[in-house]
Amino acid sequence: MQLPISIDLASAATLQSQIVVQLRALIRDRWLRAGGAVPTTRDLSLQLGVSRNTITGAYAVLIDEGYLYTERAVGTFVCTTLPDELLRSPAPDLDSRAESLHRALNLPLPYTGRGPPGLHRPTPSGIAFDFVFGRSDPRSFPEKAWRKIITDCLGGGAERMSQYNDPAGIRELRQLITSFLGPARGMVVSTEQVLIVAGFQQGINLAAHLFIGTNTPVVMEAPCYRGAAFLFESYGARLLPVPVDPNGIDVGQLPSGQTKLVYVTPSHQFPTGVTMPLHRRLALLEWAAEAGAYILEVDHEADYRYEGSPLPSLQALDRNSCVIYVNSFSHSLGPGLRLGYVVVPRELIRPAVTIKALMDNGLPWLEQAALAQFIRNGSLETHVRRLRHTNEGRRNALLGALRRHLGDVVVSGAEAGTHLFVTLPRHGPPAREVQRAAREVGVGIYPLEDSPAWLFQHMPDHERSLVLGYTHLTEGQIRDGIALLASAIGRPDAPR
């Protein structure tokens, strides 16, 4: 490691004192982090062209002052607590408070700082059966096939890895996605309309960047995915919640005034799990055309339909070029892959690609190339078909266990997806109390308010609602977990 230190031979100050002053400033300014190592005396003497004794003397001064410390036979390190901090007053004065307020008022966006999306959630210690949302089964990942594909791609990838890629994504992957969308979602789109993004969140971010500024009205499902709501707020959006009923967002309650964007999850609404029927989809499209609004369709969990046939996407039904479609491979391969795609109307291709280039200059080539080969050789279709069958069995196991041990709960979202929305009976304890009891027996369950959901405050019985993910658990784990849950809350039909 080389340090930004310079020596002035014409200065009246000694070489050692020049080094001490500059090193002390680097430490105070946090250029050198607390606990981090500094260069050896030999390395720094070679860098600066001074004697090793000069560096040793400078280090000794800083050790005496409390900026550095030495571990024998290991090295010299920056102290974790600096002398400046020990002398600092614990309470800021009025001038520093005013300076902090000035900085806050000059933030470029009116971000409220509500928090992250809530999808990253490590399993708490002591939890054996974790019904967390958004996790795939690591045993289902096609590791052997993926390793071979990665190796094959690397065989000819040196040239592609040495240059910037198209910000919209590698063309072959985008072409394969257009071929997949026809039979799967009823969509006829060109390659140019498809942009590769880092999962759902970046796809939503791209739409927000295109449309939202300070006080922009944005319609949100209520309840909705909080990662979208918080993101829109960070751009300055004014959220307009519209309730969700058993048919999805209530089109009859959409605002009559000007609206820029409408966020919906029609295939498997998050978090309630309801599916938007065809007549509601057509009504929403008609409203958007009249209002001059764009619809952001997040096709959440569309691959997993267990009852009936999947409906055409809103984008496939759109005749007015007002739908932006977002999908991801998070639920088919795994959220850690961070690959998804956005389909934009033709008139938005140029601005969308421009914004995407400003965001990241394109995603890593290797993962895109591997996914393209995985789709091209038919592996993805086979993999999703197998997962759909496996997940249906796990859904059935969860439904059966809920009926057996918690028979008077209300369940929605069972027809599709990777989670169930469960409402506990009013005569029993609320969801938060059930969560605490469950954790005592090693079961992780998540009340609605503890899930990645938002705008649920006005829902009836929201304090009695749970979001239960199940696709990462085996059928046996699901049955055992729900049985333990029932025993924890004292259900009479729980096993003893």
Secondary structure per residue as TSV (DSSP state, phi and psi in degrees):
chain	resnum	aa	ss	phi	psi
A	1	M	-	360.0	127.5
A	2	Q	-	-101.7	141.6
A	3	L	-	-105.2	146.5
A	4	P	-	-77.4	69.9
A	5	I	-	-119.7	136.1
A	6	S	-	-124.1	150.2
A	7	I	-	-111.4	129.6
A	8	D	-	-108.1	104.4
A	9	L	T	-68.9	-20.2
A	10	A	T	-86.4	-6.8
A	11	S	S	-72.4	149.7
A	12	A	S	-74.5	-20.6
A	13	A	S	-73.1	146.7
A	14	T	-	-68.5	159.8
A	15	L	H	-59.9	-41.2
A	16	Q	H	-63.2	-44.2
A	17	S	H	-67.4	-35.6
A	18	Q	H	-61.0	-42.2
A	19	I	H	-67.9	-40.6
A	20	V	H	-61.6	-47.1
A	21	V	H	-61.1	-45.0
A	22	Q	H	-72.2	-38.4
A	23	L	H	-64.9	-42.3
A	24	R	H	-60.0	-40.6
A	25	A	H	-65.9	-39.5
A	26	L	H	-62.5	-38.0
A	27	I	H	-71.6	-45.1
A	28	R	H	-62.0	-37.3
A	29	D	T	-82.9	3.8
A	30	R	T	67.2	17.0
A	31	W	S	-64.8	-38.4
A	32	L	S	-99.7	117.3
A	33	R	-	-76.9	152.8
A	34	A	T	-60.7	132.2
A	35	G	T	85.2	-8.9
A	36	G	-	-81.7	155.1
A	37	A	B	-80.2	148.6
A	38	V	-	-103.4	161.7
A	39	P	-	-59.0	153.2
A	40	T	-	-65.4	159.0
A	41	T	H	-60.9	-33.6
A	42	R	H	-66.6	-47.3
A	43	D	H	-64.7	-42.4
A	44	L	H	-70.4	-33.6
A	45	S	H	-66.7	-37.1
A	46	L	H	-67.9	-39.8
A	47	Q	H	-63.3	-43.2
A	48	L	H	-91.9	-12.2
A	49	G	T	71.9	33.0
A	50	V	S	-121.3	171.5
A	51	S	-	-70.9	154.9
A	52	R	H	-66.9	-30.9
A	53	N	H	-64.4	-34.0
A	54	T	H	-63.5	-43.1
A	55	I	H	-66.8	-42.1
A	56	T	H	-60.4	-40.4
A	57	G	H	-67.0	-38.7
A	58	A	H	-64.9	-42.7
A	59	Y	H	-62.7	-38.8
A	60	A	H	-63.2	-38.8
A	61	V	H	-61.9	-45.4
A	62	L	H	-70.4	-29.1
A	63	I	H	-67.4	-43.3
A	64	D	H	-63.7	-34.7
A	65	E	H	-77.4	-15.0
A	66	G	T	94.5	18.4
A	67	Y	S	-95.8	-28.7
A	68	L	E	-127.5	159.1
A	69	Y	E	-144.4	156.9
A	70	T	E	-118.5	138.1
A	71	E	E	-110.1	121.6
A	72	R	T	-56.2	131.0
A	73	A	T	66.9	8.8
A	74	V	T	-116.8	-56.6
A	75	G	E	157.9	-172.1
A	76	T	E	-113.2	137.5
A	77	F	E	-134.5	158.6
A	78	V	E	-78.4	135.0
A	79	C	-	-65.6	145.3
A	80	T	S	-73.7	-30.5
A	81	T	S	-118.0	122.0
A	82	L	-	-92.9	154.1
A	83	P	H	-60.6	-30.9
A	84	D	H	-61.1	-37.0
A	85	E	H	-71.9	-32.4
A	86	L	H	-68.4	-28.5
A	87	L	H	-89.8	-10.7
A	88	R	S	-73.8	139.5
A	89	S	-	-68.3	138.1
A	90	P	S	-68.5	-24.0
A	91	A	S	-108.2	125.2
A	92	P	-	-66.9	146.8
A	93	D	-	-79.9	175.8
A	94	L	H	-63.9	-35.1
A	95	D	H	-65.4	-42.1
A	96	S	H	-68.7	-36.2
A	97	R	H	-62.7	-41.9
A	98	A	H	-63.9	-38.4
A	99	E	H	-65.2	-41.2
A	100	S	H	-64.0	-41.2
A	101	L	H	-64.3	-39.1
A	102	H	H	-62.0	-43.5
A	103	R	H	-63.2	-41.1
A	104	A	H	-63.6	-39.2
A	105	L	H	-70.5	-17.5
A	106	N	T	-100.2	13.0
A	107	L	-	-59.8	140.6
A	108	P	S	-70.2	-21.8
A	109	L	S	-129.8	148.4
A	110	P	-	-79.7	57.0
A	111	Y	-	-73.4	129.6
A	112	T	-	-85.7	-13.2
A	113	G	-	66.5	37.7
A	114	R	-	-64.7	-35.5
A	115	G	-	141.2	179.1
A	116	P	-	-76.6	172.9
A	117	P	-	-61.5	-28.7
A	118	G	S	93.2	12.1
A	119	L	-	-85.6	-30.2
A	120	H	-	-78.8	111.3
A	121	R	-	-146.7	91.7
A	122	P	-	-60.2	147.0
A	123	T	-	-66.5	126.6
A	124	P	-	-61.9	151.5
A	125	S	T	-63.1	143.2
A	126	G	T	85.2	2.7
A	127	I	-	-97.0	118.3
A	128	A	S	-94.9	-29.8
A	129	F	E	-127.7	101.9
A	130	D	E	-108.9	108.7
A	131	F	-	-90.5	48.7
A	132	V	-	-77.7	149.8
A	133	F	T	-84.9	145.5
A	134	G	T	89.8	13.6
A	135	R	-	-113.6	134.1
A	136	S	-	-97.4	165.6
A	137	D	-	-81.4	115.0
A	138	P	G	-60.9	-24.1
A	139	R	G	-71.8	-16.8
A	140	S	G	-89.1	-11.6
A	141	F	S	-68.3	131.6
A	142	P	-	-76.6	68.5
A	143	E	H	-61.9	-43.5
A	144	K	H	-63.8	-48.1
A	145	A	H	-64.8	-39.9
A	146	W	H	-67.1	-39.7
A	147	R	H	-61.9	-41.9
A	148	K	H	-65.2	-42.1
A	149	I	H	-64.8	-41.9
A	150	I	H	-59.9	-43.7
A	151	T	H	-63.0	-44.1
A	152	D	H	-61.1	-42.9
A	153	C	H	-65.7	-38.1
A	154	L	H	-66.5	-25.6
A	155	G	H	-58.1	-30.9
A	156	G	T	-126.3	24.7
A	157	G	-	-99.3	-0.1
A	158	A	H	-59.6	-43.7
A	159	E	H	-65.9	-41.6
A	160	R	H	-70.0	-31.0
A	161	M	H	-77.1	-14.4
A	162	S	T	-98.0	10.5
A	163	Q	S	-143.4	161.1
A	164	Y	-	-72.1	144.7
A	165	N	-	-101.2	168.2
A	166	D	-	-58.1	125.0
A	167	P	T	-58.4	-25.9
A	168	A	T	-75.1	-12.8
A	169	G	-	113.5	159.9
A	170	I	-	-67.0	140.6
A	171	R	H	-63.8	-39.2
A	172	E	H	-60.7	-42.9
A	173	L	H	-63.8	-41.6
A	174	R	H	-64.9	-38.2
A	175	Q	H	-64.6	-42.7
A	176	L	H	-64.5	-35.9
A	177	I	H	-66.0	-40.2
A	178	T	H	-62.8	-38.0
A	179	S	H	-67.1	-33.8
A	180	F	H	-72.9	-36.9
A	181	L	H	-68.5	-27.0
A	182	G	H	-59.1	-65.3
A	183	P	H	-71.1	-30.1
A	184	A	H	-80.3	-39.9
A	185	R	H	-125.6	4.6
A	186	G	-	70.9	23.5
A	187	M	-	-104.6	135.9
A	188	V	-	-116.7	104.0
A	189	V	-	-135.4	160.0
A	190	S	-	-90.7	161.9
A	191	T	G	-59.2	-37.1
A	192	E	G	-64.0	-23.3
A	193	Q	G	-80.7	-10.3
A	194	V	E	-100.4	129.6
A	195	L	E	-122.7	134.1
A	196	I	E	-85.3	130.8
A	197	V	E	-130.5	167.9
A	198	A	S	-85.6	68.3
A	199	G	H	81.2	-178.9
A	200	F	H	-55.7	-43.1
A	201	Q	H	-62.2	-41.9
A	202	Q	H	-71.3	-32.2
A	203	G	H	-62.5	-42.8
A	204	I	H	-65.7	-39.1
A	205	N	H	-61.5	-40.0
A	206	L	H	-60.9	-44.6
A	207	A	H	-64.5	-40.7
A	208	A	H	-62.3	-41.5
A	209	H	H	-64.4	-32.4
A	210	L	H	-73.6	-35.8
A	211	F	H	-117.8	-23.4
A	212	I	-	-105.7	132.7
A	213	G	-	-134.4	-168.5
A	214	T	T	-60.9	125.4
A	215	N	T	69.2	19.5
A	216	T	-	-70.3	126.6
A	217	P	E	-74.5	127.2
A	218	V	E	-130.5	124.3
A	219	V	E	-82.8	131.5
A	220	M	E	-123.5	141.9
A	221	E	E	-59.9	145.2
A	222	A	E	-129.4	103.7
A	223	P	S	-83.4	172.0
A	224	C	E	-150.7	179.3
A	225	Y	E	-75.6	122.1
A	226	R	H	-71.6	-22.8
A	227	G	H	-61.9	-32.3
A	228	A	H	-77.1	-46.0
A	229	A	H	-61.2	-46.2
A	230	F	H	-66.2	-37.6
A	231	L	H	-63.3	-46.9
A	232	F	H	-60.7	-41.0
A	233	E	H	-62.3	-34.3
A	234	S	H	-65.8	-24.2
A	235	Y	T	-87.4	-4.9
A	236	G	T	101.7	10.5
A	237	A	-	-65.3	150.5
A	238	R	E	-102.8	106.3
A	239	L	E	-75.1	134.9
A	240	L	E	-116.7	94.6
A	241	P	E	-70.3	134.5
A	242	V	E	-124.9	127.7
A	243	P	E	-61.7	152.1
A	244	V	E	-102.6	132.2
A	245	D	E	-114.4	-171.3
A	246	P	T	-61.7	-9.0
A	247	N	T	-110.8	16.8
A	248	G	E	95.9	-156.5
A	249	I	E	-61.8	135.7
A	250	D	-	-79.7	100.0
A	251	V	G	-61.1	-31.2
A	252	G	G	-64.8	-17.3
A	253	Q	G	-104.9	9.4
A	254	L	S	-66.7	145.7
A	255	P	-	-67.4	149.1
A	256	S	S	-87.3	-18.9
A	257	G	S	-78.7	-176.6
A	258	Q	-	-67.7	131.9
A	259	T	-	-132.9	136.5
A	260	K	S	-86.7	-41.1
A	261	L	E	-146.0	144.6
A	262	V	E	-125.2	123.9
A	263	Y	E	-100.6	124.6
A	264	V	E	-141.2	154.1
A	265	T	-	-126.5	78.0
A	266	P	-	-73.5	-29.4
A	267	S	S	-71.9	-38.1
A	268	H	S	-157.3	86.9
A	269	Q	-	-55.7	134.5
A	270	F	T	-103.1	125.2
A	271	P	T	-102.6	-6.1
A	272	T	T	-71.7	-21.6
A	273	G	-	82.0	2.6
A	274	V	-	-74.6	155.9
A	275	T	-	-107.6	133.5
A	276	M	-	-77.6	119.1
A	277	P	-	-73.0	170.6
A	278	L	H	-60.6	-44.0
A	279	H	H	-64.1	-33.9
A	280	R	H	-71.7	-36.4
A	281	R	H	-63.0	-44.3
A	282	L	H	-65.8	-37.9
A	283	A	H	-66.0	-39.2
A	284	L	H	-64.7	-43.0
A	285	L	H	-63.2	-39.7
A	286	E	H	-64.5	-43.1
A	287	W	H	-61.5	-44.6
A	288	A	H	-62.5	-39.3
A	289	A	H	-64.1	-41.0
A	290	E	H	-72.1	-35.1
A	291	A	H	-83.9	-11.7
A	292	G	T	71.1	29.2
A	293	A	-	-103.4	155.5
A	294	Y	E	-96.6	146.6
A	295	I	E	-105.4	126.1
A	296	L	E	-96.3	103.3
A	297	E	E	-94.0	108.6
A	298	V	E	-96.2	105.9
A	299	D	-	-82.7	69.1
A	300	H	T	-68.5	117.8
A	301	E	T	61.2	33.4
A	302	A	T	-66.7	-21.0
A	303	D	T	-71.9	-18.6
A	304	Y	-	-115.1	88.0
A	305	R	B	-114.0	118.6
A	306	Y	-	-101.5	-20.7
A	307	E	S	-132.4	125.6
A	308	G	S	76.0	-178.5
A	309	S	-	-96.4	148.3
A	310	P	-	-67.1	143.5
A	311	L	-	-83.2	156.6
A	312	P	-	-60.8	146.2
A	313	S	-	-66.9	161.7
A	314	L	H	-59.6	-36.5
A	315	Q	H	-63.0	-38.2
A	316	A	H	-67.7	-29.0
A	317	L	H	-88.5	-11.0
A	318	D	-	-71.4	127.4
A	319	R	S	-115.0	4.3
A	320	N	S	-123.9	13.9
A	321	S	S	52.6	49.3
A	322	C	-	-120.5	11.9
A	323	V	E	-114.1	129.3
A	324	I	E	-106.0	122.6
A	325	Y	E	-106.0	131.9
A	326	V	E	-126.3	132.4
A	327	N	E	-143.9	170.2
A	328	S	E	-149.8	159.9
A	329	F	S	-97.0	13.8
A	330	S	T	-63.3	-39.1
A	331	H	T	-88.2	-14.6
A	332	S	T	-95.6	-39.3
A	333	L	T	-110.6	-42.7
A	334	G	-	152.2	141.6
A	335	P	G	-65.8	-21.9
A	336	G	G	-68.9	-17.6
A	337	L	G	-68.4	-32.3
A	338	R	-	55.0	52.4
A	339	L	-	-131.8	131.8
A	340	G	E	-151.3	-168.3
A	341	Y	E	-154.0	155.0
A	342	V	E	-123.1	137.6
A	343	V	E	-112.9	120.3
A	344	V	-	-112.0	152.8
A	345	P	-	-59.0	155.3
A	346	R	G	-57.2	-37.8
A	347	E	G	-71.2	-11.1
A	348	L	G	-101.7	1.3
A	349	I	H	-59.2	-51.5
A	350	R	H	-64.2	-51.3
A	351	P	H	-63.5	-34.2
A	352	A	H	-66.6	-43.8
A	353	V	H	-65.7	-37.9
A	354	T	H	-62.2	-47.8
A	355	I	H	-62.9	-41.5
A	356	K	H	-60.6	-40.7
A	357	A	H	-64.0	-38.4
A	358	L	H	-68.8	-28.4
A	359	M	H	-70.7	-48.9
A	360	D	H	-149.2	-1.0
A	361	N	S	58.0	23.6
A	362	G	S	101.7	144.6
A	363	L	-	-80.7	164.9
A	364	P	-	-54.9	136.8
A	365	W	H	-68.8	-40.4
A	366	L	H	-60.3	-47.8
A	367	E	H	-64.5	-38.3
A	368	Q	H	-64.5	-44.0
A	369	A	H	-64.3	-41.0
A	370	A	H	-64.2	-43.1
A	371	L	H	-64.2	-38.3
A	372	A	H	-60.3	-44.4
A	373	Q	H	-67.6	-36.4
A	374	F	H	-63.9	-36.3
A	375	I	H	-74.8	-44.5
A	376	R	H	-62.1	-38.7
A	377	N	T	-86.2	7.8
A	378	G	T	85.8	1.1
A	379	S	H	-67.4	-37.0
A	380	L	H	-65.0	-44.2
A	381	E	H	-60.7	-43.7
A	382	T	H	-64.4	-41.2
A	383	H	H	-64.2	-44.8
A	384	V	H	-66.9	-39.2
A	385	R	H	-61.5	-42.2
A	386	R	H	-66.2	-42.6
A	387	L	H	-64.6	-39.5
A	388	R	H	-59.0	-43.0
A	389	H	H	-65.4	-44.5
A	390	T	H	-62.8	-46.0
A	391	N	H	-66.9	-32.5
A	392	E	H	-64.1	-40.5
A	393	G	H	-62.4	-38.7
A	394	R	H	-71.7	-37.4
A	395	R	H	-61.3	-44.8
A	396	N	H	-60.9	-39.1
A	397	A	H	-64.2	-40.4
A	398	L	H	-68.7	-43.3
A	399	L	H	-61.0	-44.4
A	400	G	H	-63.7	-41.5
A	401	A	H	-68.5	-37.6
A	402	L	H	-64.9	-42.4
A	403	R	H	-65.9	-38.3
A	404	R	H	-72.2	-44.4
A	405	H	H	-102.1	-24.1
A	406	L	S	-134.6	56.8
A	407	G	T	-60.1	-22.4
A	408	D	T	-99.3	19.3
A	409	V	-	-83.2	158.0
A	410	V	E	-105.9	128.7
A	411	V	E	-117.9	135.7
A	412	S	E	-131.9	159.6
A	413	G	-	86.4	13.9
A	414	A	T	-77.6	-16.9
A	415	E	T	-71.4	-19.6
A	416	A	B	-157.8	175.4
A	417	G	S	88.1	-163.2
A	418	T	S	-127.6	10.1
A	419	H	E	-147.8	161.9
A	420	L	E	-116.8	145.6
A	421	F	E	-103.5	116.7
A	422	V	E	-119.4	130.8
A	423	T	E	-112.1	122.4
A	424	L	-	-76.6	154.1
A	425	P	-	-66.8	151.6
A	426	R	T	-71.1	-22.6
A	427	H	T	-81.4	-4.5
A	428	G	S	-106.9	-174.5
A	429	P	-	-70.6	155.4
A	430	P	-	-72.0	169.7
A	431	A	H	-61.8	-40.3
A	432	R	H	-63.8	-39.0
A	433	E	H	-68.3	-38.9
A	434	V	H	-64.3	-38.8
A	435	Q	H	-59.7	-44.3
A	436	R	H	-64.1	-42.1
A	437	A	H	-65.4	-38.6
A	438	A	H	-64.7	-40.2
A	439	R	H	-65.3	-27.4
A	440	E	H	-67.2	-21.3
A	441	V	T	-110.8	15.4
A	442	G	T	84.3	23.7
A	443	V	E	-116.1	128.3
A	444	G	E	-100.6	114.7
A	445	I	-	-126.1	159.7
A	446	Y	-	-132.7	111.7
A	447	P	B	-60.1	158.0
A	448	L	G	-53.0	-42.5
A	449	E	G	-72.3	-9.7
A	450	D	G	-109.5	12.5
A	451	S	T	-105.7	176.0
A	452	P	T	-76.1	41.3
A	453	A	E	-109.6	160.3
A	454	W	E	-150.3	167.8
A	455	L	S	58.6	37.8
A	456	F	-	-104.3	-0.7
A	457	Q	T	-61.4	-29.3
A	458	H	T	-97.3	6.1
A	459	M	S	-72.8	138.0
A	460	P	T	-65.5	137.5
A	461	D	T	62.9	24.7
A	462	H	G	-64.4	-25.0
A	463	E	G	-75.7	-6.4
A	464	R	G	-114.6	14.6
A	465	S	E	-103.5	144.5
A	466	L	E	-125.6	147.9
A	467	V	E	-113.7	113.4
A	468	L	E	-113.7	111.8
A	469	G	E	-84.1	150.0
A	470	Y	-	-142.3	-12.8
A	471	T	T	-73.0	-12.9
A	472	H	T	-93.9	-3.0
A	473	L	S	-106.2	148.5
A	474	T	-	-76.2	164.6
A	475	E	H	-60.1	-39.3
A	476	G	H	-64.8	-41.6
A	477	Q	H	-63.3	-38.6
A	478	I	H	-63.2	-48.3
A	479	R	H	-64.1	-43.6
A	480	D	H	-65.4	-40.2
A	481	G	H	-64.4	-44.0
A	482	I	H	-69.6	-34.4
A	483	A	H	-63.7	-42.1
A	484	L	H	-65.2	-38.5
A	485	L	H	-59.7	-45.2
A	486	A	H	-62.2	-40.1
A	487	S	H	-67.4	-33.3
A	488	A	H	-66.9	-31.9
A	489	I	T	-101.5	10.4
A	490	G	T	73.0	34.9
A	491	R	-	-72.4	138.9
A	492	P	T	-67.2	-24.6
A	493	D	T	-92.4	7.1
A	494	A	S	-74.7	147.2
A	495	P	-	-67.9	143.5
A	496	R	-	-98.4	360.0
